[in-house]
Amino acid sequence: MPHIHIIGIGTGNPEHLTIQAINAMNAADVVYIPTKGAEKDGLAAVRREICRRYLTNPDTRTIEFALPTRTTADRTYLDSVDTWHAAIAETFAGLIQALPQDGAGAFLVWGDPSLYDSTIRIIERVRQTNAVDFEFSVIPGITSVQALAASHHIPINLIGKPLEITTGRRLAEHGNRTGSTVVMLDGEQAFSKIEDPEAEIFWGAYLGTADEIICSGRLADVADEILRKRAEARARHGWIMDIYLLRKGRDFDDL
């Protein structure tokens, strides 16, 4: 039966890979590299560099494939994601079906496969809806949350207090509900709409790469600077991956 490795590769620094991840790559017959068009070729380039550095098995091949794009016009968010995942599942099914009966393939997942990534659920969807028989394993990677905290030299939580991880869309709907809120997938820059004179922000983009940008301070003081840096970076690279921590309060301030 074919086997699929779902491998977390960190946030863009090839040195984020664990020994477990490198071993799994070299145990695969094929490492799959998704492409998202010329504007986002940098994402594929990082995966190519990882393969160049760490693939030592001469029998392991790389296959590049075009990742389907998400259509949002006239659809709800959940409907557009569901349709998108169905299209990706069909693509994955074709790749897996091309493996030999006892072969192995590896998908390289940005960050960690368990945190705001859908590769695991899409792989499960392939098994359930495409009737493709295979096994799979998951290898964790460094998350953007960890990389953000490391770059800002901070712990991600306040002592004894909760931490929320959410999306920009949810932040815009519900606001900052905890003392520490990590916000991912914020295409709306929801932080710029938060009016809280006590809030601090720790922001980062392209974490772990040579293009890394970070900014921190009182939200009211640095929000415009982050918006400017974000817009300039996106125009320069054609894409952006960023994340931030909104924090209010201090350690031991409720004693």
HELIX and SHEET records of a PDB file:
HELIX    1   1 PRO A   14  HIS A   16  5                                   3    
HELIX    2   2 ILE A   19  ALA A   27  1                                   9    
HELIX    3   3 ALA A   38  LYS A   40  5                                   3    
HELIX    4   4 ASP A   41  TYR A   54  1                                  14    
HELIX    5   5 TYR A   77  GLN A   97  1                                  21    
HELIX    6   6 THR A  119  THR A  129  1                                  11    
HELIX    7   7 SER A  144  HIS A  152  1                                   9    
HELIX    8   8 GLY A  168  HIS A  174  1                                   7    
HELIX    9   9 ALA A  190  LYS A  193  5                                   4    
HELIX   10  10 LEU A  219  HIS A  237  1                                  19    
SHEET    1   A 5 ARG A  61  ALA A  66  0                                        
SHEET    2   A 5 VAL A  30  THR A  35  1                                        
SHEET    3   A 5 ALA A 104  VAL A 109  1                                        
SHEET    4   A 5 HIS A   3  GLY A   8  1                                        
SHEET    5   A 5 GLU A 135  ILE A 139  1                                        
SHEET    1   B 5 LEU A 163  THR A 167  0                                        
SHEET    2   B 5 SER A 180  MET A 184  1                                        
SHEET    3   B 5 ASP A 242  ARG A 247 -1                                        
SHEET    4   B 5 GLU A 200  ALA A 205 -1                                        
SHEET    5   B 5 ILE A 213  ARG A 218 -1                                        
END                                                                             
